[in-house]
Structures are given as C-alpha cells and as structure tokens.
Amino acid sequence: MSRQYGENAMPSLLPKLPARGARADDFPGPPANAYTFLPWLLMGTGAVIDVAKGNVAQPVLGALGIVAFAVLYALVAFRAFDKQRREERTTLVLLGSLAAVTYALGLGYGGNWLLFFPLLSLTCGAVLRDKRLGVVIITLAGSVGVISGIKTGDPWDNMTIAYGTFLSGMVIAALLSLSETVRELRETRQELARTAVEKERLRFSRDLHDLLGHTLSVIVVKSEAARRIAPRDLDAALGQVADIESVGRQALTEIREAVTGYREGSLATELDRARSALSAAEVEPLVRQSGPPLPAQAEALLGWVVREAVTNVVRHSAATRCEIVIEGTPERVTLTVTDNGRGAPAAPAPAPRIGGTGLKGLTERLAAAGGSLTAGPAPRAGFQVGAELPVDPGDTALDAELSTAPGRS
C-alpha cells in the first residue's frame, strides 16, 4: 500500500496455486473454516499501535472499538461457514453491527483504521453470496475511498484502499462459492458412482438368477426323467444325461457372457429349449408363431419372457400342457404362454397380477422398451403370461434395456 498504510500492507487474498502437473485433488482450495479468517485481524495491528502509543484522541474508546470489531468479526466469520446459520437473520444483524463499528472507527480515526474496511468486505463476501453482494461491496469500496479522501487527501491512498476493499469481498465470495460447487460436484460424482455400481450389481444378479434358475430347473427335470426311465430304457436315459451335459456346458458359456455384459438371447433358441424342458417334465409343448421376422433386439427380449414363463411352468404349475403363441404385425408383437396347471380359475380383476421378482424384472424391461407384461389366471384354467412389444429395429430404448438382464420369479 501507500505511505499511509505501509505499516500494515494487506496480505494476498489468493491461496497458493498448485505446482504444474499436480492433480486437481491436490489443490488446497479456499479457506475450509472460519479459523483461517482470524489471522486477517492482524491488519488491525496499526490501529492497536496507535492506541498503545496514544496517537489518537480518546484511546479508551478506540480500544473498545477494536475489541468490538474483533468480537463481531469472529462471530460473523464462524456463522458464515454454516449454511443454516449464515442464512439466519441474526447473522445479518451481526454483520450490520460490524459495519456500523467499522464506519465509526474509519470516520473517527482514519489512517490505519481504514484497514478494517477490507476485513468487513471479507465477511460480507463470506456471508452474502447472492445478488446483494455486488451492491454491498461497491458501496463499501466507494465509501472507504471517500472517507480516505476526506482524511488524507492522497488520491493514491484512496484508490488503494478502495480497490483492496472491493477485491477482498469479491475474491473471497468467488472462492467460497467455487469451493461449495466443487464439493457438491464431488458428492454428485460419488453418488453417480454408487448408482452405477448398484445398477451393475442388479444387472449381474438378475442375469445369474435367470441363467441359474432356468438351467438348474432343466437339469433337475431331466435328471428325474433319466431316473424314471433308466430301469426300462437305458438308451433313452443316456439321452437325457447327454442333454444334461449339453445344458450345463451351455450354461457355463452364458454365465461367462453375462459377466462381460454382452449376453444376447435368441427367440428360436429359447423356444427349442422350452420344448425340451417341457417334454422332459412331461408337459406337452404347443408352439405357434406367425407374423413377419422380428429384429434381434425384440427376439432377445421375448426370449427372456419365454425362458421365465416356461421355468415357472416346470417348477410350479403341475401342468400337462403348455401353449406358446407368438403373433406379430409390422408394428407390434404379442407373446402368450398358457398352461393348464394349478392356476386360479378365471375371475375379473381390477389389474393384472404380476408375480415374483422375475416377472417384475421383465415388466420393468418391457416397459422401458415401450411394451407391457401381464400375468395371472388363464381365461379357462391354469396360468397365463402375456407380453406385448413394439417392433422397431431402431428403438434405442430397447437397445439400452437389453444391456441388463431380467430377474426371475
């Protein structure tokens, strides 16, 4: 500063910048708490020296003013770093009191006492982080420049103290706002990372549940069939054992693909597996398919529905017949899987009943692809699962949905 304020030149407001090549996380950033504001009170050393040497009129009153300023400054600084307390009316009252003391000391003594204005500007920048800040800081800078002109008459001193006051408030407000923004961005990034992990875990658990549930059901059914027919037809039993080996090998391949996240089903393959699984469980399979060829994405998603529905028939229905009907048009395709097992008799219902976790997972996937899934008692007897899906090879929603696998009931 100039001769008038040379004893107590204002320290730099900018924190030390990180070295070239340092990571962003190594940057210390702006003050993290109010304790870093307290050393700035050393700017009032010149006023304390004036009181101690008796260089001012009414030194006792000046000393009381310094103490009042220090106490109010500390109170406002500590409240400024607590968002809830910063927005309370009490904080504004304390800040107004600090401003009154600052103006009284500046008008009464001038000189080194004007260095309290940059400190006042610091607290204003820490507390007022909205549109009010610009008006307040400009008012402080302008008024301290005028007071300095009245007291000293030195244009350089006027400009220096006014600029220091303006810079103090604006820079600290910018740094604190940036610090809060960076902190919020980091928290958001961490939350997004947690969400991504949870989504991947859900995808993986659904894939494994689907693959293992279906595969183990087929293996159990074929093992029971081999045990039943072995005493009377060894060759047929060995055929069932060979099927078990084939199913196991295919399951290993599918699990590896599921782990990498690139698994894609085939409707024709699932229909073949459905026939085999139903036949092994002594359930008569009836499959009818009509309509134009389906895009790979739609086939894959309907394949999941066939696998889920047939697995439930084999596990729970005690049915003797299962009918799979696929009907397509250029716009939409429908799939129904109906058995004559232990489903509840037909009855009006306010809404379709969706079963366990597998059907819920399929419902979510179909909904994301613009389709729907229903499950409940069949019109005559047994249980029926129905799926409807738009036929659109360019459906990006369906493409995105196929990146995760459905759960199982």
C-alpha positions as CSV (number, residue, x, y, z in Angstrom):
1,M,0.0,0.0,0.0
2,S,1.0,3.7,0.1
3,R,2.8,5.5,2.9
4,Q,-0.4,5.9,4.9
5,Y,-1.0,2.1,5.1
6,G,2.6,0.9,4.6
7,E,3.0,-0.5,8.1
8,N,0.2,-3.0,7.6
9,A,0.1,-3.9,3.9
10,M,-2.8,-6.1,3.2
11,P,-1.8,-9.8,2.5
12,S,-2.7,-11.5,-0.7
13,L,-6.2,-13.0,-0.8
14,L,-5.4,-15.7,-3.3
15,P,-4.4,-19.1,-2.0
16,K,-1.2,-20.7,-3.3
17,L,-1.7,-22.3,-6.6
18,P,-0.7,-26.0,-7.1
19,A,2.5,-26.8,-8.9
20,R,2.4,-27.6,-12.6
21,G,1.4,-31.2,-13.1
22,A,-0.3,-31.6,-9.7
23,R,-3.7,-33.3,-9.6
24,A,-6.9,-31.2,-9.1
25,D,-7.5,-33.0,-5.8
26,D,-4.1,-31.7,-4.5
27,F,-5.3,-28.1,-4.7
28,P,-5.9,-26.9,-1.2
29,G,-8.7,-24.6,-2.3
30,P,-10.2,-21.6,-0.4
31,P,-10.5,-21.5,3.4
32,A,-12.3,-24.5,4.7
33,N,-13.4,-23.0,8.0
34,A,-13.6,-19.8,10.0
35,Y,-10.3,-20.2,11.8
36,T,-8.5,-19.2,8.6
37,F,-10.2,-15.8,8.8
38,L,-8.8,-15.0,12.2
39,P,-5.2,-14.2,11.2
40,W,-6.6,-11.4,9.0
41,L,-7.3,-9.5,12.2
42,L,-3.5,-8.7,12.2
43,M,-4.4,-6.0,9.7
44,G,-5.6,-4.0,12.7
45,T,-2.2,-4.0,14.3
46,G,-1.6,-0.4,13.1
47,A,-4.8,0.7,15.0
48,V,-3.7,-1.2,18.1
49,I,-0.3,0.5,18.0
50,D,-1.9,3.9,17.6
51,V,-4.0,3.2,20.8
52,A,-0.9,1.9,22.7
53,K,1.2,5.0,21.8
54,G,-1.7,7.4,22.5
55,N,-1.6,8.7,18.9
56,V,-5.3,9.0,18.7
57,A,-7.9,11.0,20.7
58,Q,-9.9,9.1,23.2
59,P,-7.7,5.9,23.1
60,V,-10.1,4.1,25.5
61,L,-13.0,4.5,23.1
62,G,-10.7,3.4,20.3
63,A,-9.7,0.3,22.2
64,L,-13.3,-0.6,22.9
65,G,-14.0,-0.2,19.2
66,I,-11.2,-2.6,18.3
67,V,-12.4,-5.2,20.7
68,A,-16.0,-4.8,19.5
69,F,-14.8,-5.2,15.9
70,A,-12.7,-8.3,16.7
71,V,-15.6,-10.0,18.5
72,L,-18.2,-9.2,15.8
73,Y,-15.8,-10.2,13.1
74,A,-15.2,-13.6,14.7
75,L,-18.9,-14.2,15.3
76,V,-19.8,-13.4,11.7
77,A,-16.9,-15.4,10.3
78,F,-17.9,-18.6,12.2
79,R,-21.5,-18.2,11.2
80,A,-20.6,-17.7,7.6
81,F,-19.3,-21.3,7.2
82,D,-22.5,-22.8,8.5
83,K,-25.1,-22.6,5.7
84,Q,-28.1,-22.7,8.0
85,R,-26.7,-20.1,10.4
86,R,-25.4,-18.0,7.6
87,E,-29.0,-17.5,6.3
88,E,-30.4,-16.6,9.7
89,R,-31.5,-13.1,10.5
90,T,-29.1,-13.0,13.4
91,T,-26.1,-13.2,11.1
92,L,-27.3,-10.2,9.1
93,V,-27.8,-8.2,12.4
94,L,-24.2,-9.1,13.5
95,L,-22.9,-8.1,10.0
96,G,-24.8,-4.8,10.2
97,S,-23.3,-4.2,13.7
98,L,-19.8,-4.9,12.3
99,A,-20.4,-2.4,9.5
100,A,-21.5,0.2,12.0
101,V,-18.4,-0.2,14.1
102,T,-16.2,-0.2,11.0
103,Y,-17.7,3.1,9.7
104,A,-17.4,4.7,13.2
105,L,-13.8,3.8,13.6
106,G,-13.0,4.8,10.0
107,L,-14.7,8.2,10.3
108,G,-13.4,8.8,13.8
109,Y,-9.7,8.0,13.2
110,G,-8.9,7.4,9.5
111,G,-5.4,6.2,8.6
112,N,-4.6,2.7,9.6
113,W,-8.1,2.3,11.0
114,L,-9.4,2.2,7.4
115,L,-7.9,-1.2,7.1
116,F,-10.9,-2.6,8.9
117,F,-12.9,-2.0,5.7
118,P,-11.2,-4.8,3.8
119,L,-11.9,-7.1,6.8
120,L,-15.6,-6.0,6.7
121,S,-15.6,-6.7,3.0
122,L,-14.2,-10.2,3.7
123,T,-17.1,-11.0,6.0
124,C,-19.6,-9.6,3.5
125,G,-18.2,-11.8,0.8
126,A,-18.4,-14.9,3.1
127,V,-22.0,-14.2,4.2
128,L,-23.6,-12.6,1.1
129,R,-23.2,-14.9,-1.9
130,D,-26.1,-13.6,-3.9
131,K,-27.1,-10.6,-5.9
132,R,-26.8,-8.3,-2.9
133,L,-23.1,-8.8,-2.7
134,G,-22.2,-6.7,-5.7
135,V,-24.1,-3.7,-4.4
136,V,-22.7,-4.0,-0.9
137,I,-19.1,-4.4,-2.0
138,I,-19.3,-1.5,-4.4
139,T,-20.8,0.6,-1.6
140,L,-18.1,-0.3,0.8
141,A,-15.3,0.4,-1.7
142,G,-16.8,3.7,-2.7
143,S,-17.4,4.9,0.9
144,V,-14.0,3.9,2.1
145,G,-12.5,5.8,-0.8
146,V,-14.4,8.9,0.1
147,I,-13.5,8.6,3.8
148,S,-9.9,8.2,2.9
149,G,-10.1,11.2,0.6
150,I,-11.5,13.3,3.5
151,K,-8.9,12.1,6.0
152,T,-5.8,12.0,3.9
153,G,-6.4,13.8,0.6
154,D,-4.0,11.4,-1.2
155,P,-5.6,10.0,-4.4
156,W,-3.2,7.0,-4.4
157,D,-4.3,6.1,-0.9
158,N,-8.0,6.5,-1.9
159,M,-7.6,4.2,-4.9
160,T,-5.6,1.6,-3.0
161,I,-7.9,1.2,0.0
162,A,-11.0,1.2,-2.2
163,Y,-9.5,-1.4,-4.6
164,G,-8.4,-3.6,-1.7
165,T,-11.8,-3.4,-0.1
166,F,-13.5,-4.4,-3.4
167,L,-11.1,-7.2,-4.1
168,S,-11.3,-8.7,-0.7
169,G,-15.1,-9.2,-0.8
170,M,-15.4,-10.3,-4.4
171,V,-12.5,-12.7,-4.4
172,I,-13.4,-14.5,-1.1
173,A,-17.0,-14.8,-2.3
174,A,-15.9,-16.3,-5.6
175,L,-13.5,-18.7,-3.9
176,L,-16.0,-19.9,-1.3
177,S,-18.8,-20.3,-3.9
178,L,-16.3,-22.3,-6.1
179,S,-15.4,-24.4,-3.1
180,E,-19.0,-25.3,-2.4
181,T,-19.6,-26.1,-6.1
182,V,-16.6,-28.4,-6.3
183,R,-17.7,-30.1,-3.1
184,E,-21.2,-30.6,-4.5
185,L,-19.8,-31.9,-7.7
186,R,-17.7,-34.4,-5.9
187,E,-20.6,-35.6,-3.8
188,T,-22.7,-35.9,-7.0
189,R,-19.9,-37.9,-8.7
190,Q,-19.7,-40.2,-5.7
191,E,-23.4,-40.7,-5.8
192,L,-23.4,-41.4,-9.5
193,A,-20.6,-44.0,-9.0
194,R,-22.6,-45.7,-6.2
195,T,-25.7,-45.7,-8.5
196,A,-23.7,-47.2,-11.3
197,V,-22.3,-49.9,-9.0
198,E,-25.8,-50.7,-7.7
199,K,-27.1,-50.9,-11.3
200,E,-24.4,-53.3,-12.4
201,R,-25.0,-55.4,-9.3
202,L,-28.6,-55.6,-10.1
203,R,-27.9,-56.5,-13.7
204,F,-25.5,-59.2,-12.7
205,S,-27.8,-60.6,-10.0
206,R,-30.7,-60.7,-12.5
207,D,-28.5,-62.5,-15.1
208,L,-27.3,-65.1,-12.7
209,H,-30.7,-65.6,-11.2
210,D,-32.2,-66.0,-14.7
211,L,-29.5,-68.3,-16.0
212,L,-29.1,-70.5,-12.9
213,G,-32.8,-70.7,-12.2
214,H,-33.7,-71.9,-15.7
215,T,-30.7,-74.1,-16.1
216,L,-30.9,-75.8,-12.7
217,S,-34.7,-76.4,-13.3
218,V,-34.0,-78.1,-16.6
219,I,-31.2,-80.2,-15.1
220,V,-33.4,-81.3,-12.2
221,V,-36.3,-82.2,-14.6
222,K,-34.0,-84.1,-16.9
223,S,-32.3,-85.9,-14.1
224,E,-35.7,-87.0,-12.7
225,A,-36.7,-88.2,-16.2
226,A,-33.4,-90.2,-16.6
227,R,-34.0,-91.8,-13.2
228,R,-37.6,-92.8,-14.1
229,I,-36.8,-94.3,-17.5
230,A,-33.4,-95.9,-16.7
231,P,-34.8,-99.2,-15.5
232,R,-36.8,-99.8,-18.7
233,D,-34.9,-97.8,-21.4
234,L,-31.2,-97.3,-20.8
235,D,-30.6,-95.7,-24.1
236,A,-33.3,-93.0,-23.5
237,A,-31.9,-92.4,-20.0
238,L,-28.4,-91.9,-21.5
239,G,-30.0,-89.4,-24.0
240,Q,-31.4,-87.4,-21.0
241,V,-27.9,-87.5,-19.4
242,A,-26.4,-86.2,-22.6
243,D,-29.0,-83.4,-22.6
244,I,-28.0,-82.5,-19.0
245,E,-24.3,-82.3,-20.1
246,S,-25.2,-80.1,-23.0
247,V,-27.4,-77.8,-20.9
248,G,-24.6,-77.5,-18.3
249,R,-22.0,-76.6,-21.0
250,Q,-24.3,-74.0,-22.5
251,A,-25.0,-72.5,-19.0
252,L,-21.2,-72.1,-18.5
253,T,-21.0,-70.2,-21.8
254,E,-23.9,-68.0,-20.9
255,I,-22.6,-67.2,-17.5
256,R,-19.3,-66.1,-19.0
257,E,-21.2,-63.9,-21.4
258,A,-23.3,-62.5,-18.7
259,V,-20.3,-61.5,-16.6
260,T,-19.0,-59.4,-19.5
261,G,-22.4,-57.8,-20.0
262,Y,-22.7,-58.7,-23.7
263,R,-25.2,-61.6,-23.5
264,E,-28.0,-61.5,-26.1
265,G,-30.7,-64.1,-26.3
266,S,-32.4,-65.7,-29.3
267,L,-36.1,-66.4,-29.5
268,A,-35.6,-69.6,-31.7
269,T,-33.1,-71.0,-29.2
270,E,-35.3,-70.3,-26.3
271,L,-38.3,-72.0,-28.0
272,D,-36.2,-75.1,-28.6
273,R,-35.0,-75.1,-25.0
274,A,-38.6,-74.6,-23.9
275,R,-39.8,-77.6,-25.9
276,S,-37.0,-79.8,-24.5
277,A,-37.6,-78.7,-20.9
278,L,-41.4,-79.1,-21.1
279,S,-41.1,-82.5,-22.7
280,A,-38.7,-83.7,-20.0
281,A,-41.2,-82.5,-17.4
282,E,-43.9,-84.5,-19.2
283,V,-45.7,-81.3,-20.2
284,E,-46.9,-81.2,-23.8
285,P,-45.4,-78.2,-25.6
286,L,-47.5,-76.4,-28.2
287,V,-45.7,-73.6,-30.1
288,R,-47.3,-71.4,-32.7
289,Q,-45.6,-68.5,-34.3
290,S,-46.8,-66.1,-37.0
291,G,-46.1,-62.7,-38.4
292,P,-43.0,-61.1,-40.1
293,P,-39.5,-61.7,-38.9
294,L,-38.5,-59.9,-35.7
295,P,-35.5,-57.7,-35.1
296,A,-32.7,-59.2,-33.0
297,Q,-33.5,-56.9,-30.1
298,A,-37.2,-57.9,-29.9
299,E,-36.3,-61.6,-30.2
300,A,-33.8,-61.3,-27.4
301,L,-36.3,-59.7,-25.1
302,L,-39.1,-62.1,-25.9
303,G,-36.7,-64.9,-25.4
304,W,-36.3,-63.8,-21.8
305,V,-40.0,-63.9,-21.4
306,V,-40.3,-67.4,-22.8
307,R,-37.5,-68.6,-20.5
308,E,-39.1,-67.1,-17.4
309,A,-42.6,-68.3,-18.2
310,V,-41.5,-71.9,-19.1
311,T,-39.3,-72.1,-16.0
312,N,-42.3,-71.2,-13.8
313,V,-44.5,-73.8,-15.6
314,V,-41.8,-76.5,-15.0
315,R,-41.4,-75.5,-11.4
316,H,-44.8,-74.6,-10.1
317,S,-47.7,-75.4,-12.4
318,A,-48.0,-79.3,-12.3
319,A,-49.5,-78.8,-15.8
320,T,-49.8,-81.4,-18.6
321,R,-49.9,-78.9,-21.5
322,C,-48.2,-75.5,-22.2
323,E,-49.1,-73.4,-25.2
324,I,-46.7,-70.7,-26.5
325,V,-48.2,-68.4,-29.1
326,I,-46.3,-65.6,-30.9
327,E,-48.3,-63.3,-33.2
328,G,-46.7,-60.3,-34.9
329,T,-47.6,-57.4,-37.1
330,P,-45.3,-54.8,-38.7
331,E,-45.8,-52.6,-35.7
332,R,-46.2,-54.9,-32.6
333,V,-45.7,-58.4,-31.5
334,T,-47.5,-60.3,-28.7
335,L,-46.4,-63.4,-26.8
336,T,-48.6,-65.6,-24.6
337,V,-47.6,-68.6,-22.5
338,T,-50.6,-70.5,-21.2
339,D,-50.6,-73.7,-19.1
340,N,-53.4,-75.9,-17.7
341,G,-51.9,-76.3,-14.3
342,R,-52.8,-75.1,-10.9
343,G,-53.5,-71.5,-11.8
344,A,-56.5,-69.8,-10.1
345,P,-59.9,-70.0,-12.1
346,A,-60.8,-67.1,-14.2
347,A,-62.2,-64.2,-12.4
348,P,-62.5,-60.4,-13.0
349,A,-59.6,-58.5,-11.5
350,P,-59.0,-54.8,-11.2
351,A,-55.5,-55.0,-12.5
352,P,-53.2,-57.7,-13.9
353,R,-51.3,-59.6,-11.2
354,I,-47.6,-59.7,-11.5
355,G,-45.7,-62.5,-9.9
356,G,-42.3,-62.8,-8.2
357,T,-39.1,-60.9,-8.8
358,G,-38.6,-62.4,-12.3
359,L,-41.9,-61.2,-13.7
360,K,-41.3,-57.8,-12.0
361,G,-37.9,-57.5,-13.7
362,L,-39.4,-58.4,-17.1
363,T,-42.2,-55.9,-16.5
364,E,-39.6,-53.2,-16.0
365,R,-37.6,-54.2,-19.1
366,L,-40.7,-54.3,-21.3
367,A,-42.0,-51.0,-20.0
368,A,-38.6,-49.4,-20.8
369,A,-38.8,-50.8,-24.3
370,G,-42.4,-49.4,-24.8
371,G,-44.1,-52.8,-24.1
372,S,-46.0,-54.4,-21.3
373,L,-46.3,-57.7,-19.4
374,T,-49.3,-59.3,-17.7
375,A,-49.5,-62.4,-15.6
376,G,-52.5,-64.1,-13.9
377,P,-55.1,-66.7,-14.2
378,A,-55.8,-68.0,-17.7
379,P,-59.2,-67.4,-19.3
380,R,-60.2,-71.1,-18.8
381,A,-57.9,-72.7,-16.3
382,G,-54.2,-72.6,-15.4
383,F,-51.9,-69.6,-15.6
384,Q,-51.0,-67.2,-18.4
385,V,-48.2,-64.8,-19.1
386,G,-48.6,-62.2,-21.8
387,A,-46.1,-59.8,-23.3
388,E,-46.6,-57.1,-25.9
389,L,-43.7,-55.2,-27.5
390,P,-43.3,-52.7,-30.4
391,V,-41.5,-53.9,-33.4
392,D,-38.9,-51.2,-34.2
393,P,-35.3,-52.2,-35.0
394,G,-34.1,-48.7,-34.3
395,D,-35.7,-48.4,-30.9
396,T,-32.9,-47.0,-28.8
397,A,-34.8,-47.6,-25.6
398,L,-34.9,-51.3,-26.3
399,D,-31.2,-51.3,-27.1
400,A,-30.5,-49.7,-23.8
401,E,-32.7,-52.0,-21.9
402,L,-31.1,-55.1,-23.4
403,S,-27.8,-54.1,-21.7
404,T,-29.3,-55.5,-18.5
405,A,-30.8,-58.9,-17.8
406,P,-34.2,-59.6,-16.1
407,G,-34.6,-61.1,-12.7
408,R,-36.5,-64.4,-12.0
409,S,-39.6,-65.3,-10.0
